[in-house]
Amino acid sequence: MNIGVIGPGRVGSGLARLLADRGYVVRAIAGRTPAQAESLAAVLSECEAAGPQRVADTCDLVFITTPDSGIPAIASANTWRPGQGVVHCSGALSAAALAVVTQHGAVPGAFHPLQTLPDAQAAFANLPGSFIGIEAEEPLLTQLKEIATSLECTWGYVPAVARPAYHAAAVLVSNYTVALAHAGVELWQAIGKSEQEGLEALVPLLQGTVHNLRRLGSEDALTGPIARGDWATVQRNLTAIREAAPQQAFPYAAMALAMIYNNLVAIDDNDGAFDKDCAADKAALERELRSLLSATLKNRGTS
């Protein structure tokens, strides 16, 4: 089976290199520019840099690894062959984004690595062990499952109706974690530490959190003042953030409310340690958090 890649960016380059490393024949690469395709083709055996139509003409399975906005256009701009697999790597789009290829008898599919891939090297290093969200019909489904297994990945069928929520989960856990880490680093900088010092201190904490998540699950792994129902500490945190890095008060308040709303608190089950006064403190804090968020959004909207 000859495999082609249209879009040799972060995902495409890492995927092509891994496929070749696992014994697949990556026959042709197409990119926005000839140089982009040639750079990747040069490190792959028996691979040529070509235009998109050449990839479609010579490959049995084509991965479209461009940004989401370009996927339907690429599918529409080329002629495909009966039985050929045409697969995108978007998490948010369903296989229907490639529906036009069925007019030529080709089979559309989705093959999304649930992994953070900031560059091609990270894609090559991080993909093994990751989850792959697959959507396709047979016989393409079996081919994609076999590829996922050969890449040392787990896989699951993610139908079209589930893909928006599936992708949102990935954004929350990966992208928002980076945004929260950035907020934490800014607080370190506000107290006179460098960005590097902040990262060196906070990344091991994040790694420990991931370890706890694996071992205990998403509820039991939670620690800290909200898990304890320690509303006075939450209030002190919020005051400190407003003084040191006021722009980070919004994400702190938003996450605090999210934990309260999801009942990730100890106030109702801690051997009677929390009394009515504590419940009143919690209610007062919740009102303050909502007020802060509302005021911040209002100010952003009128600035």
C-alpha positions as CSV (number, residue, x, y, z in Angstrom):
1,M,0.0,0.0,0.0
2,N,1.4,3.4,-1.1
3,I,0.7,6.2,1.3
4,G,0.7,9.9,0.5
5,V,0.6,13.0,2.7
6,I,-0.8,16.4,1.6
7,G,0.4,19.0,4.2
8,P,3.9,18.3,5.5
9,G,3.5,20.4,8.6
10,R,3.7,19.3,12.3
11,V,1.2,16.5,12.0
12,G,2.0,15.5,8.5
13,S,5.7,15.3,8.9
14,G,5.6,13.4,12.2
15,L,3.0,11.0,10.8
16,A,5.0,10.4,7.6
17,R,8.2,9.7,9.4
18,L,6.5,7.3,11.9
19,L,4.8,5.4,9.1
20,A,8.0,5.0,7.2
21,D,9.7,4.0,10.4
22,R,7.1,1.2,10.9
23,G,7.6,-0.1,7.4
24,Y,4.9,1.6,5.4
25,V,5.8,3.0,2.0
26,V,5.2,6.8,2.0
27,R,5.3,7.3,-1.7
28,A,4.5,11.0,-2.2
29,I,4.4,14.3,-0.3
30,A,2.7,17.6,-1.3
31,G,3.0,20.9,0.4
32,R,2.2,24.6,0.0
33,T,5.6,25.0,-1.6
34,P,7.9,22.6,-3.4
35,A,10.6,23.2,-0.8
36,Q,8.3,22.2,2.0
37,A,7.5,18.9,0.3
38,E,11.1,18.3,-0.8
39,S,12.4,18.7,2.7
40,L,10.3,15.9,4.1
41,A,10.6,13.7,1.0
42,A,14.4,13.8,1.3
43,V,14.4,12.0,4.6
44,L,12.0,9.3,3.5
45,S,13.0,6.3,1.3
46,E,11.3,6.0,-2.1
47,C,9.4,9.2,-1.6
48,E,8.9,12.0,-4.1
49,A,7.8,15.6,-3.6
50,A,4.9,16.3,-5.8
51,G,1.7,18.2,-6.3
52,P,-1.6,17.2,-4.7
53,Q,-3.0,15.6,-7.8
54,R,0.2,13.5,-8.2
55,V,-0.2,12.3,-4.6
56,A,-3.9,11.4,-5.4
57,D,-2.8,9.5,-8.6
58,T,0.0,7.4,-7.1
59,C,-1.2,6.6,-3.5
60,D,-3.7,4.1,-2.2
61,L,-4.2,6.0,1.0
62,V,-3.9,9.8,1.3
63,F,-3.7,11.7,4.6
64,I,-4.7,15.4,4.4
65,T,-2.9,17.0,7.3
66,T,-3.5,20.7,6.5
67,P,-5.4,23.1,8.8
68,D,-9.1,22.4,9.0
69,S,-10.1,25.3,6.8
70,G,-8.2,23.8,3.8
71,I,-9.4,20.2,4.0
72,P,-12.7,20.5,2.0
73,A,-10.9,22.6,-0.7
74,I,-8.2,20.0,-1.2
75,A,-10.8,17.2,-1.4
76,S,-12.7,19.2,-4.0
77,A,-9.7,20.3,-6.1
78,N,-8.4,16.8,-6.9
79,T,-9.6,13.7,-8.7
80,W,-9.7,10.5,-6.7
81,R,-9.9,6.9,-7.6
82,P,-12.5,4.2,-6.7
83,G,-11.6,2.4,-3.5
84,Q,-8.9,4.9,-2.5
85,G,-8.8,6.0,1.1
86,V,-8.8,9.8,1.7
87,V,-8.3,10.7,5.4
88,H,-8.0,14.0,7.3
89,C,-6.4,14.4,10.7
90,S,-8.7,17.0,12.2
91,G,-10.2,16.4,15.6
92,A,-13.1,18.8,15.2
93,L,-14.3,17.8,11.7
94,S,-16.1,14.6,10.8
95,A,-15.3,12.4,7.8
96,A,-18.2,14.3,6.0
97,A,-15.7,17.1,5.4
98,L,-14.4,14.8,2.7
99,A,-17.7,13.7,1.3
100,V,-16.9,15.0,-2.1
101,V,-14.4,12.2,-2.7
102,T,-17.2,9.7,-2.7
103,Q,-18.3,11.1,-6.1
104,H,-15.1,9.5,-7.5
105,G,-15.7,6.2,-5.6
106,A,-13.0,7.0,-2.9
107,V,-13.7,6.4,0.8
108,P,-13.4,9.3,3.3
109,G,-12.2,8.9,6.8
110,A,-10.8,10.8,9.9
111,F,-7.7,9.8,11.8
112,H,-7.1,12.2,14.7
113,P,-4.1,11.9,17.0
114,L,-5.2,13.0,20.5
115,Q,-1.9,14.6,21.3
116,T,-0.2,18.0,21.5
117,L,2.1,18.5,18.5
118,P,3.8,21.9,18.7
119,D,6.3,20.9,16.0
120,A,7.2,18.0,13.7
121,Q,9.8,16.6,16.1
122,A,7.2,16.5,18.9
123,A,4.8,14.7,16.6
124,F,7.4,12.0,15.9
125,A,8.2,11.6,19.6
126,N,4.8,12.0,21.2
127,L,2.5,10.1,18.8
128,P,3.4,6.5,20.0
129,G,1.2,5.7,23.0
130,S,-1.4,8.3,22.1
131,F,-5.1,7.8,21.4
132,I,-6.3,8.0,17.8
133,G,-9.9,9.0,17.1
134,I,-11.0,7.2,14.0
135,E,-14.1,7.6,11.8
136,A,-14.4,5.5,8.6
137,E,-16.3,2.7,7.0
138,E,-14.9,-0.6,6.0
139,P,-12.5,-1.5,4.5
140,L,-10.8,1.8,5.4
141,L,-11.7,1.4,9.0
142,T,-9.7,-1.8,9.3
143,Q,-6.7,-0.2,7.5
144,L,-6.7,2.8,9.9
145,K,-7.0,0.6,13.0
146,E,-4.0,-1.4,11.8
147,I,-2.0,1.8,11.2
148,A,-2.9,3.1,14.7
149,T,-1.8,-0.2,16.2
150,S,1.5,-0.2,14.3
151,L,2.2,3.3,15.6
152,E,1.9,1.9,19.1
153,C,-1.3,3.9,19.6
154,T,-4.6,3.1,21.2
155,W,-7.7,3.9,19.1
156,G,-11.4,4.3,19.3
157,Y,-14.3,4.9,16.9
158,V,-15.5,8.5,17.3
159,P,-18.6,9.1,15.2
160,A,-19.5,12.4,13.5
161,V,-22.0,13.4,16.2
162,A,-19.5,13.0,19.0
163,R,-16.5,14.8,17.4
164,P,-17.3,18.3,18.6
165,A,-17.4,17.2,22.3
166,Y,-14.4,14.9,21.8
167,H,-12.4,17.8,20.4
168,A,-13.6,20.1,23.1
169,A,-12.3,17.7,25.8
170,A,-8.9,17.8,24.1
171,V,-8.9,21.6,24.1
172,L,-9.8,21.7,27.8
173,V,-7.1,19.3,28.9
174,S,-4.2,20.3,26.6
175,N,-4.6,23.9,25.4
176,Y,-6.2,25.2,28.6
177,T,-3.5,23.6,30.7
178,V,-0.9,25.5,28.8
179,A,-2.9,28.7,29.3
180,L,-3.1,28.1,33.0
181,A,0.6,27.3,33.2
182,H,1.2,30.6,31.4
183,A,-0.9,32.4,34.1
184,G,1.1,30.6,36.8
185,V,4.4,31.7,35.2
186,E,3.2,35.3,35.1
187,L,2.5,35.2,38.8
188,W,6.0,34.0,39.4
189,Q,7.3,36.8,37.3
190,A,5.2,39.3,39.3
191,I,7.0,38.2,42.5
192,G,10.4,38.8,40.9
193,K,11.2,35.3,39.5
194,S,12.1,34.6,35.9
195,E,10.0,32.7,33.4
196,Q,12.5,29.8,33.5
197,E,12.4,29.7,37.3
198,G,8.6,29.5,37.1
199,L,8.7,26.7,34.6
200,E,11.3,24.7,36.5
201,A,9.1,25.0,39.6
202,L,5.7,24.4,38.1
203,V,6.3,21.7,35.5
204,P,7.2,19.1,38.1
205,L,4.0,20.0,39.9
206,L,2.1,19.5,36.6
207,Q,3.8,16.1,36.1
208,G,2.8,15.1,39.6
209,T,-0.7,16.0,38.8
210,V,-0.7,13.9,35.7
211,H,0.6,11.0,37.7
212,N,-2.2,11.4,40.3
213,L,-4.8,11.6,37.5
214,R,-3.6,8.3,36.1
215,R,-3.6,6.6,39.5
216,L,-6.6,8.1,41.2
217,G,-8.9,9.5,38.6
218,S,-10.2,13.0,37.9
219,E,-12.0,13.5,41.2
220,D,-9.8,11.9,43.8
221,A,-6.6,13.5,42.3
222,L,-7.8,17.0,43.1
223,T,-6.0,18.7,46.0
224,G,-5.8,22.3,47.2
225,P,-8.1,24.8,48.9
226,I,-11.3,24.2,46.9
227,A,-11.0,20.4,47.4
228,R,-10.7,21.1,51.2
229,G,-13.4,23.7,51.3
230,D,-10.9,26.2,52.5
231,W,-12.6,29.4,51.3
232,A,-10.4,31.8,53.3
233,T,-7.4,30.6,51.4
234,V,-9.2,30.9,48.0
235,Q,-10.0,34.5,49.0
236,R,-6.4,35.2,49.9
237,N,-5.3,33.7,46.6
238,L,-7.7,36.0,44.8
239,T,-6.5,39.1,46.6
240,A,-2.9,38.3,45.9
241,I,-3.5,37.7,42.2
242,R,-5.4,41.0,41.9
243,E,-2.4,42.8,43.4
244,A,0.4,40.9,41.6
245,A,-1.1,40.0,38.2
246,P,-4.7,41.3,37.9
247,Q,-5.1,39.9,34.4
248,Q,-4.9,36.4,35.9
249,A,-7.8,37.0,38.3
250,F,-10.2,36.0,35.6
251,P,-8.9,32.5,34.9
252,Y,-8.5,31.8,38.6
253,A,-12.1,32.9,39.3
254,A,-13.4,30.9,36.3
255,M,-11.7,27.7,37.4
256,A,-12.7,28.2,41.0
257,L,-16.3,28.5,40.0
258,A,-16.0,25.5,37.6
259,M,-14.8,23.3,40.5
260,I,-17.6,24.6,42.8
261,Y,-20.2,24.0,40.1
262,N,-18.9,20.5,39.5
263,N,-19.1,19.7,43.2
264,L,-15.3,19.1,43.5
265,V,-15.4,20.4,47.1
266,A,-15.2,18.9,50.5
267,I,-17.8,21.1,52.3
268,D,-20.5,18.4,52.4
269,D,-18.4,15.4,53.3
270,N,-15.5,15.9,55.7
271,D,-16.6,14.4,59.0
272,G,-18.4,17.5,60.0
273,A,-15.3,19.7,59.8
274,F,-17.3,22.4,57.8
275,D,-20.1,24.1,59.6
276,K,-22.8,26.6,58.6
277,D,-20.3,29.5,58.8
278,C,-18.1,27.8,56.3
279,A,-21.1,27.2,54.0
280,A,-21.9,30.9,54.3
281,D,-18.3,31.8,53.4
282,K,-18.5,29.5,50.4
283,A,-21.7,31.2,49.2
284,A,-20.2,34.6,49.7
285,L,-17.1,33.6,47.8
286,E,-19.2,32.2,45.0
287,R,-21.0,35.5,44.6
288,E,-17.8,37.4,44.5
289,L,-16.3,35.1,41.9
290,R,-19.4,35.5,39.7
291,S,-19.3,39.3,40.2
292,L,-15.6,39.4,39.2
293,L,-16.2,37.4,36.1
294,S,-19.2,39.5,35.1
295,A,-17.4,42.8,35.7
296,T,-14.3,41.6,33.7
297,L,-16.4,40.6,30.7
298,K,-18.3,43.8,30.8
299,N,-15.1,45.9,30.9
300,R,-13.6,43.9,28.0
301,G,-16.8,44.4,26.0
302,T,-16.7,48.2,26.4
303,S,-12.9,48.8,26.1
